[in-house]
Amino acid sequence: MAVAKLLVVHHTPSPTMQEMLEAVLSGARADEIEGVEVEVRPALSATASDVLAADGYILGTPANIGYMSGALKHFFDGVYYPCLEATVGRPYALYVHGGSDATGAVRSVETITTGLRWRRLREPLTVVGALDTAAREACWELGATLAAMLSDA
């Protein structure tokens, strides 16, 4: 059985983003999901080689002044052209945390992933304000959903 690779690229500067990342990873690594290797890379160190080696992606960013984090933008700047043709159609999911709004951050990520022609697996998960139990569960579900989809592929 071939092993699919799920790449989680994140910028995690706050305790809330850390909690979201941990919940996403817990879902992606659920015992029921077989045949998926989860690779985790901070946005500032993820490379085009990481992207090319993966079968799907989970992206995590805070909303910073109406935009994705500078770290995630740096990631996209480094991988865009090297991965442009080779990753067409690959699935991705996005989670975003904002203090008061996450709309601009979502829009900025979706503009780039549309250019890459990645396939959005589900609506972006946005959490505004404090992280509650429902938001943690939604993060877990996001990770599990993308990993399970790769497992079935």
TORVEX-741058 format. One record per residue: residue number from 1; residue in three letters; y, x, z of N, C-alpha, C in turn. Coordinates in steps of 0.001 Angstrom, whole numbers. Example, Ala and Ser with C-alpha at 12.3 -4.5 7.8 and 13.67 -1.06 7.14 Angstrom:
// TORVEX-741058
{1,"ala",{-5690,13190,7800},{-4500,12300,7800},{-3300,13200,7800}},
{2,"ser",{-2250,12850,7080},{-1060,13670,7140},{30,12900,7870}},
END
This chain:
// TORVEX-741058
{1,"met",{-1177,837,0},{0,0,0},{1245,885,0}},
{2,"ala",{2146,633,-921},{3392,1389,-1003},{4304,1001,155}},
{3,"val",{5036,1967,644},{5976,1725,1729},{7375,1581,1136}},
{4,"ala",{8032,482,1458},{9412,259,1035},{10336,942,2035}},
{5,"lys",{11494,1351,1563},{12452,2008,2450},{13718,1159,2553}},
{6,"leu",{14082,846,3788},{15302,118,4103},{16290,1104,4713}},
{7,"leu",{17453,1234,4089},{18492,2128,4576},{19558,1316,5299}},
{8,"val",{19813,1664,6552},{20865,1033,7338},{22019,2026,7435}},
{9,"val",{23139,1675,6830},{24335,2513,6840},{25357,1805,7721}},
{10,"his",{25846,2491,8731},{26703,1822,9713},{27836,2707,10174}},
{11,"his",{28899,2063,10606},{29962,2727,11359},{30029,1999,12693}},
{12,"thr",{29753,2716,13755},{29536,2105,15058},{30425,2751,16106}},
{13,"pro",{31735,2457,16065},{32651,3106,16997},{32843,2392,18335}},
{14,"ser",{32238,1222,18499},{32493,444,19711},{31189,-42,20325}},
{15,"pro",{31220,-420,21602},{30022,-980,22229},{29511,-2232,21507}},
{16,"thr",{30411,-3070,21014},{29973,-4279,20296},{29243,-3907,19015}},
{17,"met",{29781,-2961,18253},{29102,-2530,17029},{27753,-1888,17360}},
{18,"gln",{27665,-1170,18488},{26392,-569,18896},{25363,-1650,19204}},
{19,"glu",{25786,-2693,19899},{24878,-3803,20197},{24404,-4486,18914}},
{20,"met",{25322,-4668,17978},{24950,-5295,16709},{23950,-4426,15963}},
{21,"leu",{24202,-3121,15901},{23280,-2202,15236},{21900,-2258,15883}},
{22,"glu",{21850,-2202,17198},{20562,-2231,17892},{19799,-3520,17610}},
{23,"ala",{20494,-4643,17553},{19833,-5913,17256},{19328,-5945,15817}},
{24,"val",{20121,-5443,14876},{19695,-5376,13472},{18442,-4511,13354}},
{25,"leu",{18455,-3350,13995},{17304,-2444,13922},{16074,-3038,14586}},
{26,"ser",{16266,-3740,15684},{15140,-4396,16342},{14475,-5412,15403}},
{27,"gly",{15287,-6177,14691},{14737,-7127,13724},{14052,-6429,12571}},
{28,"ala",{14672,-5382,12048},{14101,-4671,10899},{12788,-3984,11256}},
{29,"arg",{12637,-3629,12523},{11430,-2923,12970},{10460,-3834,13714}},
{30,"ala",{10608,-5143,13553},{9725,-6091,14250},{8264,-5785,13914}},
{31,"asp",{7399,-5936,14916},{5978,-5624,14755},{5317,-6394,13616}},
{32,"glu",{5794,-7592,13346},{5178,-8434,12318},{5448,-7928,10899}},
{33,"ile",{6413,-7055,10748},{6805,-6557,9429},{6104,-5233,9180}},
{34,"glu",{5302,-5214,8128},{4550,-4000,7800},{4996,-3453,6458}},
{35,"gly",{4795,-2166,6287},{5065,-1542,5005},{6517,-1268,4715}},
{36,"val",{7351,-1189,5766},{8773,-895,5592},{9168,228,6538}},
{37,"glu",{9740,1273,5981},{10286,2375,6757},{11790,2169,6863}},
{38,"val",{12308,2201,8076},{13731,1986,8305},{14409,3336,8540}},
{39,"glu",{15352,3659,7676},{16157,4877,7811},{17550,4456,8284}},
{40,"val",{18104,5163,9242},{19410,4835,9797},{20346,6018,9583}},
{41,"arg",{21499,5738,8977},{22469,6795,8715},{23879,6327,9091}},
{42,"pro",{24594,7125,9869},{26014,6833,10057},{26719,6915,8706}},
{43,"ala",{27713,6083,8515},{28388,6016,7218},{28969,7362,6799}},
{44,"leu",{29412,8169,7750},{30014,9449,7398},{28997,10500,6977}},
{45,"ser",{27713,10258,7208},{26710,11250,6804},{25706,10714,5783}},
{46,"ala",{25763,9449,5451},{24857,8891,4431},{25246,9442,3059}},
{47,"thr",{24241,9737,2247},{24476,10379,956},{23919,9559,-199}},
{48,"ala",{24275,9973,-1392},{23722,9337,-2587},{22205,9482,-2610}},
{49,"ser",{21680,10604,-2149},{20223,10782,-2098},{19576,9739,-1190}},
{50,"asp",{20218,9427,-71},{19702,8385,828},{19651,7044,109}},
{51,"val",{20708,6727,-607},{20801,5452,-1317},{19759,5381,-2428}},
{52,"leu",{19633,6442,-3193},{18679,6453,-4311},{17240,6336,-3821}},
{53,"ala",{16950,6861,-2632},{15592,6825,-2093},{15229,5489,-1450}},
{54,"ala",{16202,4611,-1277},{15963,3340,-574},{15749,2190,-1558}},
{55,"asp",{15066,1168,-1050},{14792,-34,-1838},{15731,-1181,-1501}},
{56,"gly",{16434,-1071,-378},{17377,-2096,59},{18267,-1513,1134}},
{57,"tyr",{19360,-2228,1428},{20393,-1677,2299},{20912,-2735,3273}},
{58,"ile",{21192,-2281,4484},{21966,-3070,5430},{23199,-2242,5744}},
{59,"leu",{24353,-2866,5628},{25628,-2209,5850},{26295,-2822,7074}},
{60,"gly",{26826,-1987,7957},{27509,-2476,9145},{28862,-1818,9301}},
{61,"thr",{29887,-2625,9547},{31237,-2096,9685},{32087,-2958,10602}},
{62,"pro",{32999,-2333,11328},{34032,-3131,11974},{35089,-3504,10946}},
{63,"ala",{35830,-4539,11231},{36995,-4890,10414},{38178,-4127,10989}},
{64,"asn",{38761,-3286,10169},{39890,-2471,10610},{41121,-2796,9792}},
{65,"ile",{42076,-3455,10415},{43341,-3801,9772},{43075,-4514,8441}},
{66,"gly",{42164,-5470,8472},{41896,-6293,7298},{41037,-5634,6240}},
{67,"tyr",{40304,-4581,6578},{39508,-3851,5596},{38245,-3335,6273}},
{68,"met",{37283,-2876,5475},{36119,-2201,6049},{36594,-917,6724}},
{69,"ser",{35745,-323,7537},{36123,933,8188},{36314,2028,7146}},
{70,"gly",{37146,2990,7489},{37331,4138,6614},{36032,4899,6401}},
{71,"ala",{35178,4896,7413},{33888,5588,7295},{33008,4926,6233}},
{72,"leu",{32947,3599,6218},{32131,2931,5199},{32751,3111,3823}},
{73,"lys",{34074,3104,3732},{34736,3361,2450},{34400,4769,1972}},
{74,"his",{34392,5734,2877},{34004,7107,2539},{32578,7141,1978}},
{75,"phe",{31671,6403,2614},{30297,6296,2122},{30289,5797,678}},
{76,"phe",{30976,4697,429},{31000,4141,-930},{31636,5116,-1922}},
{77,"asp",{32684,5810,-1523},{33315,6789,-2410},{32327,7868,-2838}},
{78,"gly",{31450,8275,-1931},{30491,9337,-2229},{29276,8901,-3023}},
{79,"val",{28925,7618,-2937},{27682,7173,-3590},{27918,6349,-4850}},
{80,"tyr",{29119,5869,-5053},{29355,4891,-6120},{28878,5382,-7488}},
{81,"tyr",{29447,6429,-7997},{29077,6869,-9345},{27673,7467,-9428}},
{82,"pro",{27232,8270,-8453},{25860,8785,-8545},{24783,7685,-8498}},
{83,"cys",{25103,6532,-7906},{24112,5466,-7726},{24348,4263,-8633}},
{84,"leu",{25394,4298,-9410},{25845,3125,-10156},{24757,2519,-11029}},
{85,"glu",{24101,3284,-11834},{23083,2733,-12748},{21713,2620,-12092}},
{86,"ala",{21386,3545,-11200},{20028,3623,-10650},{19713,2565,-9602}},
{87,"thr",{20727,1910,-9034},{20470,980,-7929},{20803,-472,-8281}},
{88,"val",{20999,-757,-9538},{21336,-2125,-9964},{20256,-3100,-9485}},
{89,"gly",{20700,-4196,-8898},{19788,-5253,-8480},{19150,-5067,-7121}},
{90,"arg",{19403,-3957,-6469},{18795,-3757,-5149},{19464,-4678,-4129}},
{91,"pro",{18666,-5184,-3186},{19212,-6140,-2207},{19979,-5445,-1087}},
{92,"tyr",{20975,-6174,-578},{21705,-5671,574},{22103,-6847,1450}},
{93,"ala",{22404,-6502,2699},{22963,-7455,3655},{24077,-6734,4402}},
{94,"leu",{24994,-7506,4953},{26188,-6959,5595},{26424,-7637,6930}},
{95,"tyr",{26781,-6824,7931},{27281,-7376,9189},{28614,-6731,9522}},
{96,"val",{29521,-7552,10051},{30894,-7116,10314},{31338,-7662,11668}},
{97,"his",{32033,-6830,12426},{32652,-7299,13662},{34163,-7147,13551}},
{98,"gly",{34874,-8194,13939},{36327,-8150,13952},{36867,-8665,15269}},
{99,"gly",{38031,-8180,15620},{38678,-8660,16839},{39255,-10051,16664}},
{100,"ser",{39824,-10310,15478},{40414,-11623,15244},{40059,-12198,13873}},
{101,"asp",{39588,-11345,12948},{39261,-11806,11604},{38404,-10743,10931}},
{102,"ala",{37500,-11156,10064},{36657,-10200,9343},{36703,-10445,7838}},
{103,"thr",{37521,-11381,7398},{37557,-11792,5995},{37852,-10640,5045}},
{104,"gly",{38861,-9853,5346},{39236,-8744,4468},{38157,-7677,4389}},
{105,"ala",{37503,-7406,5505},{36427,-6412,5508},{35268,-6875,4641}},
{106,"val",{34898,-8136,4765},{33819,-8685,3933},{34204,-8604,2464}},
{107,"arg",{35390,-9033,2146},{35851,-9021,751},{35835,-7611,178}},
{108,"ser",{36288,-6628,961},{36337,-5257,458},{34941,-4701,186}},
{109,"val",{33979,-4978,1062},{32606,-4527,830},{32015,-5244,-378}},
{110,"glu",{32234,-6550,-467},{31653,-7309,-1585},{32251,-6902,-2930}},
{111,"thr",{33486,-6468,-2949},{34078,-5976,-4194},{33317,-4754,-4689}},
{112,"ile",{32997,-3846,-3789},{32293,-2623,-4179},{30834,-2909,-4508}},
{113,"thr",{30159,-3719,-3708},{28750,-4006,-4002},{28605,-4806,-5299}},
{114,"thr",{29598,-5609,-5629},{29591,-6296,-6924},{29694,-5273,-8048}},
{115,"gly",{30552,-4283,-7885},{30669,-3223,-8880},{29376,-2435,-9034}},
{116,"leu",{28683,-2203,-7924},{27392,-1510,-7966},{26282,-2402,-8531}},
{117,"arg",{26567,-3688,-8594},{25609,-4701,-9044},{24395,-4795,-8112}},
{118,"trp",{24677,-4623,-6805},{23657,-4874,-5808},{23555,-6383,-5630}},
{119,"arg",{22425,-6835,-5152},{22164,-8263,-4980},{22288,-8629,-3500}},
{120,"arg",{23265,-9473,-3209},{23454,-9914,-1819},{22303,-10828,-1443}},
{121,"leu",{21584,-10462,-387},{20413,-11221,40},{20795,-12494,780}},
{122,"arg",{21887,-12453,1499},{22314,-13594,2313},{23802,-13478,2578}},
{123,"glu",{24375,-14536,3074},{25794,-14522,3442},{26032,-13416,4471}},
{124,"pro",{27155,-12731,4390},{27461,-11708,5391},{27516,-12322,6795}},
{125,"leu",{27062,-11553,7751},{27126,-11957,9148},{28423,-11420,9721}},
{126,"thr",{29296,-12318,10137},{30547,-11903,10750},{30598,-12402,12187}},
{127,"val",{31019,-11516,13054},{31212,-11845,14461},{32656,-11504,14786}},
{128,"val",{33376,-12485,15279},{34763,-12280,15681},{34825,-12436,17194}},
{129,"gly",{35359,-11418,17843},{35459,-11462,19294},{34194,-10952,19949}},
{130,"ala",{33919,-11479,21137},{32788,-11011,21935},{31453,-11371,21286}},
{131,"leu",{30479,-10519,21510},{29122,-10736,21012},{28372,-11597,22024}},
{132,"asp",{27836,-12713,21567},{27074,-13581,22459},{25610,-13590,22037}},
{133,"thr",{24798,-14373,22733},{23368,-14424,22454},{23088,-14878,21030}},
{134,"ala",{23808,-15882,20564},{23593,-16373,19196},{23911,-15287,18167}},
{135,"ala",{24950,-14510,18398},{25318,-13433,17469},{24275,-12322,17494}},
{136,"arg",{23753,-11992,18667},{22687,-10986,18757},{21450,-11449,17996}},
{137,"glu",{21105,-12710,18170},{19951,-13269,17448},{20190,-13259,15939}},
{138,"ala",{21406,-13548,15515},{21731,-13523,14083},{21608,-12103,13534}},
{139,"cys",{21995,-11111,14317},{21837,-9714,13894},{20356,-9371,13753}},
{140,"trp",{19554,-9779,14722},{18115,-9536,14671},{17536,-10176,13404}},
{141,"glu",{17926,-11407,13151},{17434,-12132,11982},{17848,-11443,10679}},
{142,"leu",{19067,-10939,10625},{19522,-10229,9432},{18614,-9033,9148}},
{143,"gly",{18346,-8224,10168},{17454,-7074,9984},{16050,-7480,9605}},
{144,"ala",{15525,-8482,10269},{14149,-8928,9993},{14043,-9536,8591}},
{145,"thr",{15048,-10272,8173},{15003,-10939,6874},{14953,-9912,5739}},
{146,"leu",{15812,-8924,5786},{15821,-7946,4699},{14545,-7097,4726}},
{147,"ala",{14096,-6692,5912},{12865,-5906,6002},{11666,-6724,5504}},
{148,"ala",{11592,-7983,5891},{10473,-8821,5445},{10498,-9016,3928}},
{149,"met",{11681,-9153,3367},{11791,-9307,1920},{11278,-8042,1226}},
{150,"leu",{11604,-6876,1751},{11123,-5629,1169},{9626,-5476,1369}},
{151,"ser",{9130,-5958,2496},{7698,-5899,2788},{6892,-6720,1786}},
{152,"asp",{7449,-7843,1381},{6758,-8737,443},{6863,-8283,-1007}},
{153,"ala",{7791,-7369,-1272},{8055,-6969,-2669},{6929,-6120,-3238}},
END
